[in-house]
């Protein structure tokens, strides 16, 4: 017992999230989308399917962005990771243990 080995549970970060899935930004996005759809639902009279879908579109888009997915927090962070991968610099410089043995390419 004295060797200071600790077992950290895999879900230790979930205690920092609301309902174990959402952070504050996710709740703001979802609340704003649902709120806009609710305001549109009250303000706009809809008699056809296309208008009803357009009224519900903010809530559907917001719900799509905050759906949790495996290996990422949610779809919003996945889209951000894909964007940063394609938009940022992808030249990686070697900083390993044998860095002094590698000749520089000129």
Secondary structure by P-SEA (a helix, b strand, c coil): cccbbbbbcccccccccccccccaaaaaaaaaaaaaaaaaaaccccccaaaaaaaaaaaaaaaaaaccccccccaaaaaaaaaaaacccccccccccccccccccc
